[in-house]
Amino acid sequence: MVKIYHNPRCSKSRQALELLNSKNIDPEIILYLEKPLTTKEVEDILKMLKLSARDIMRKKEAEYKEMGLSDTNLDEKELIEAIVKVPKLLERPIVVNGDKAVIGRPLENILDIL
């Protein structure tokens, strides 16, 4: 089952969903801004992406600066909790297919896991 962590207001996220639909894939759409992810869900995504929490954070969001998340002394757990607390910090779109995941920037990344 393919999943997309989706923000309908984001053009890249909409393009990712269009790409999946063009491949006749009807993914499970996870509106993570409406229903924030749990700590375990973020940890699972990180494992599939083989990335750290900092790698999947939107560093240009005001909250990133306001929360002092650029502090290199923060550990992985603290960064994950920040994503759980403020879901818009999560980079988007993230597409999951089975045990593989990619950030859909650029969109071509998605093709690698289909």
SERO-4910 file (N, C-alpha, C, O; in steps of 0.05 Angstrom, whole numbers):
BEGIN
 pado doro    nc1    nc2    nc3   cac1   cac2   cac3    cc1    cc2    cc3    oc1    oc2    oc3
  Met    A     17    -24      0      0      0      0     18     25      0     36     28     17
  Val    A     12     43    -19     27     68    -21     13     89     -4    -12     91     -4
  Lys    A     29    104     11     19    126     28     33    151     20     56    151     12
  Ile    A     18    173     22     31    200     18     24    217     42      1    221     50
  Tyr    A     45    228     54     41    248     75     38    274     61     57    285     50
  His    A     13    284     61      4    304     42     -6    330     55    -19    330     76
  Asn    A      2    352     43     -8    378     50    -21    389     24     -7    397      6
  Pro    A    -48    390     23    -61    398     -2    -55    427    -10    -59    434    -33
  Arg    A    -45    443      8    -38    471      2    -10    474    -11     -3    495    -20
  Cys    A      5    452    -11     32    452    -22     32    442    -51     22    420    -56
  Ser    A     43    458    -69     43    451    -97     59    425   -102     50    408   -118
  Lys    A     82    422    -89     98    397    -92     83    373    -83     85    351    -95
  Ser    A     68    376    -61     52    354    -50     30    347    -70     24    323    -75
  Arg    A     17    367    -81     -5    362   -101      7    349   -126     -5    330   -137
  Gln    A     30    358   -134     43    345   -158     50    316   -152     48    299   -170
  Ala    A     59    310   -128     66    283   -121     41    265   -123     42    243   -133
  Leu    A     19    275   -112     -6    260   -113    -15    256   -142    -25    234   -149
  Glu    A    -12    276   -159    -19    274   -187     -2    253   -201    -11    237   -217
  Leu    A     24    252   -194     42    232   -205     33    204   -198     32    187   -215
  Leu    A     27    200   -173     17    174   -164     -8    166   -179    -11    144   -189
  Asn    A    -27    185   -181    -52    179   -195    -47    173   -224    -61    156   -236
  Ser    A    -28    187   -237    -22    182   -265    -10    154   -269    -12    143   -291
  Lys    A      0    142   -248     10    114   -249    -11     94   -240     -5     71   -234
  Asn    A    -36    103   -239    -58     87   -229    -55     77   -201    -63     55   -194
  Ile    A    -42     94   -185    -39     87   -156    -57    105   -140    -56    130   -143
  Asp    A    -74     93   -124    -92    108   -107    -82    106    -79    -89     88    -64
  Pro    A    -64    124    -71    -50    121    -45    -68    128    -21    -89    142    -24
  Glu    A    -60    118      1    -73    127     26    -61    155     31    -37    159     32
  Ile    A    -79    174     34    -71    202     38    -72    208     68    -92    207     81
  Ile    A    -48    216     78    -46    222    106    -43    253    109    -22    264    101
  Leu    A    -64    265    119    -64    294    123    -52    300    150    -66    305    170
  Tyr    A    -25    300    151    -11    301    176    -14    328    190     -8    330    214
  Leu    A    -23    349    176    -27    374    190    -53    373    206    -56    387    227
  Glu    A    -72    357    197    -98    354    211    -96    334    233   -108    337    254
  Lys    A    -81    313    228    -78    292    248    -48    287    251    -36    270    237
  Pro    A    -36    301    270     -6    299    274      3    271    278    -11    254    289
  Leu    A     27    266    268     39    239    271     47    234    300     52    253    315
  Thr    A     49    209    307     59    201    333     89    200    332    101    200    310
  Thr    A    102    198    355    131    195    356    139    170    341    159    170    325
  Lys    A    125    148    345    132    123    331    129    125    301    146    115    286
  Glu    A    108    139    292    105    143    263    128    158    251    139    151    230
  Val    A    137    179    264    160    195    255    185    177    255    200    177    236
  Glu    A    189    162    276    212    144    278    212    123    255    233    118    243
  Asp    A    188    112    249    186     92    228    192    105    201    206     92    184
  Ile    A    183    129    196    188    143    171    218    148    168    230    143    147
  Leu    A    231    156    190    259    162    189    275    136    182    294    138    167
  Lys    A    267    114    194    281     89    188    279     82    158    298     74    146
  Met    A    255     85    147    250     79    119    266     98    101    277     90     80
  Leu    A    267    123    109    281    143     93    312    141     96    327    150     79
  Lys    A    320    128    118    348    127    126    360    155    129    382    161    120
  Leu    A    344    172    142    352    199    148    349    206    177    336    190    192
  Ser    A    360    228    185    356    237    213    333    257    214    324    266    193
  Ala    A    323    263    237    300    281    240    307    309    228    291    321    216
  Arg    A    332    317    233    340    344    222    338    344    192    331    365    180
  Asp    A    343    321    179    342    319    150    314    323    138    311    330    115
  Ile    A    294    318    154    267    319    144    251    343    155    227    345    155
  Met    A    266    362    166    254    386    177    255    409    158    275    413    144
  Arg    A    233    424    157    232    448    140    245    471    156    233    483    174
  Lys    A    270    477    149    286    496    164    278    525    159    287    542    174
  Lys    A    262    530    139    254    558    134    228    566    148    220    589    147
  Glu    A    215    546    161    191    553    176    199    570    200    219    566    213
  Ala    A    182    590    206    187    608    229    190    592    255    207    599    271
  Glu    A    175    571    258    176    555    283    203    542    286    212    538    309
  Tyr    A    217    535    264    243    523    266    262    542    280    277    534    298
  Lys    A    261    567    272    278    588    285    268    594    314    284    596    332
  Glu    A    242    597    317    230    605    343    236    584    364    241    590    387
  Met    A    236    558    356    241    536    375    270    530    379    278    512    394
  Gly    A    288    545    365    317    541    368    326    514    357    345    502    368
  Leu    A    313    503    336    318    476    327    345    474    312    353    452    305
  Ser    A    357    496    306    383    495    292    406    488    312    429    483    304
  Asp    A    399    488    338    418    482    359    429    453    355    414    434    357
  Thr    A    454    450    350    466    424    345    468    407    370    475    383    368
  Asn    A    462    418    393    462    403    418    436    387    422    435    370    439
  Leu    A    416    393    406    391    379    408    395    350    398    407    346    377
  Asp    A    384    331    412    387    304    403    363    296    385    344    310    382
  Glu    A    365    272    374    346    262    355    318    261    368    298    268    355
  Lys    A    316    252    392    290    251    406    277    278    408    253    281    404
  Glu    A    292    298    415    281    326    417    272    336    390    251    349    389
  Leu    A    286    330    369    278    338    342    253    324    333    235    336    321
  Ile    A    251    298    339    227    283    332    203    295    347    182    298    335
  Glu    A    207    300    372    185    312    388    176    339    377    152    346    378
  Ala    A    194    354    366    187    380    354    170    376    329    151    391    325
  Ile    A    176    355    313    160    349    290    132    340    298    112    347    286
  Val    A    130    324    320    104    314    330     88    338    340     64    340    335
  Lys    A    101    356    354     87    380    365     79    400    344     58    412    346
  Val    A     96    404    324     91    424    303     94    410    276    115    411    263
  Pro    A     72    397    267     73    380    243     82    395    217     93    382    199
  Lys    A     78    421    216     87    435    191    117    436    188    127    444    167
  Leu    A    132    427    209    161    425    206    169    402    189    192    401    180
  Leu    A    151    383    184    157    359    168    159    366    139    141    378    127
  Glu    A    182    358    127    185    362     98    163    347     83    154    326     93
  Arg    A    156    357     60    134    344     45    140    346     16    156    363      7
  Pro    A    128    328      1    113    305      9    132    282     15    154    280      4
  Ile    A    123    264     32    137    239     37    118    217     26     95    216     33
  Val    A    130    200     10    115    177     -2    127    151      9    152    148      8
  Val    A    110    134     18    118    108     29    106     86     11     82     87      5
  Asn    A    122     66      5    113     43    -10    125     18      4    149     13      1
  Gly    A    108      4     20    118    -19     35    138     -9     56    131      6     74
  Asp    A    163    -19     54    183    -12     73    203      9     62    224     14     74
  Lys    A    195     22     40    212     43     28    198     69     29    173     71     28
  Ala    A    213     91     31    202    117     32    221    137     19    245    133     19
  Val    A    210    158      8    226    180     -4    212    207      2    188    208      6
  Ile    A    228    227      2    217    254      2    214    261    -28    232    258    -44
  Gly    A    190    270    -35    184    275    -63    194    301    -74    180    315    -89
  Arg    A    218    308    -67    232    332    -78    259    323    -87    276    318    -70
  Pro    A    265    321   -112    247    325   -135    227    302   -138    230    281   -126
  Leu    A    207    307   -154    185    287   -158    196    260   -167    185    240   -161
  Glu    A    217    261   -183    228    236   -194    236    216   -172    237    192   -177
  Asn    A    242    226   -148    249    209   -126    227    188   -122    233    165   -115
  Ile    A    202    196   -126    179    178   -121    181    154   -139    174    131   -131
  Leu    A    189    158   -164    190    136   -183    209    113   -173    205     90   -181
  Asp    A    229    121   -158    248    101   -148    236     80   -130    248     58   -127
  Ile    A    213     85   -118    202     66    -99    176     53   -109    163     38    -94
  Leu    A    167     60   -133    142     49   -143    146     22   -156    127     10   -166
***
